[in-house]
Amino acid sequence: MIQDEIQNNKLQILGKLAASLAHEIRNPLSAIKLSLEYMKMSEVNPDIAESIHSCLDAANRIQNLIETTLDFSRATLNDCSKISLNEVVELAIEIMQPRANVLNIKINKDLRDQMGLIYFNKNKMLQVIINLITNAFEACTKHGVVKIKTYSEIVDKISYNTVEIADNGVGINEEDKEKIFHDFYTKKPTGTGLGLSVCKMILDDFEAKIDFDSEIGKGTHFFVRFKVTK
């Protein structure tokens, strides 16, 4: 179909632009971050310290955007090994906890023991989980709570290790539910529409599954199921 050809052409162009721009942006961005980190270690008044923190946060968002765009355009089947889902989830929570503190969001975790290992790329799994936790944070309003659970289950006679990430946020409109995994689809003013699309692409490559359940005003549950390695 013509629309499919147009979309494929967009993705090819995006991949080429991402590869060429990443090199040009990364080097000066790294220099900026190093300078800001150095300034952060110096004794400055609280107002300047807050400005430095804001600049670092902005630089990190730019870096994440670059990495997300590149991940969208490159293959993911590399550097795989047998890994523990709980180990990666713990790391993701550790990374996101400072952000949760700033936003006054409570993270509740319930990680089951003695689950099998998964054959996956650890960094890609971490990226998926962090993306979903970030989305959960952004969905929360006052008294935000994000619940993260892991458990084993059997679906259609296949054993999975599942991570469930739930928020008590605004929920997803019915008309948006079929679109959230589409490329470039977003309702966020500063969003790229690539976060969930990248997650699905990564998971599809490894025959993992992603699903969700959402109700307006009550929040959203995302379920990511990884096949257990025999």
C-alpha positions, 0 to 999 in steps of 0.5 A: 500500500502507498501509506506503508511505502511512505511510512517505510521511507520515513523510517529509512530517512530517520535512520540515516539522519539519526546516524549522521546527527548522533556523532555531531551531537554526542561529542559537544554534548559530552563536553557540556555534561562534563563541564556541568558535572565539574561545576556541580562539585564546586561550592556554589550558592543554591540558586546556581546549583539548581540551575546546574541541576536543571541544565544537567537534566536537560542534557540527559534528556537530549542524550536519551532522545539521541539513544532512543532515535538510534535504537529505533533504527538499528537491529537489536539482536546482539550481545545476548545472554541468560539474565535474571528479570529481577536483576534488571528490574532492580537496576531500573528501579535504582536508576529511576528512584531519584526521579521518583523522589523529585516527583514525590512518587512512591515505588512499590515492588513485589519481585518473586524469587526462583524464576527462570532465566531469560535469553535477552540483551540486558541493556535492551531489557533495561531500556524497555523497563525504564521507558515503561516506568518513565511513562508511569511517572508521567501518567501520575498526578498527585499522590502518585504510586507506581507498582512493579511486580515480577512473577512466572506464568504459563500462557498457551503452554509457554512459560514466561517471566512477566514484569507488570508496571502499574500506575494510579494515573490518568489512564488511556482514552479508548480512542488512543489504545490502538495507537500508543504503539504506533511510530511517532504517536504521542500526546505529550507536548515534548514527546517524540512518539518513539518510546513505546514503539521502540519498546515493542520493536525490541520485544518483537525481535525476541518474541517477547510480548507487551500488553496493557490494561487501562481505565480513565481516572484509575491508571494503567497496567503494562505487562511484558512477558519474556519467554523462559530459557530452557 
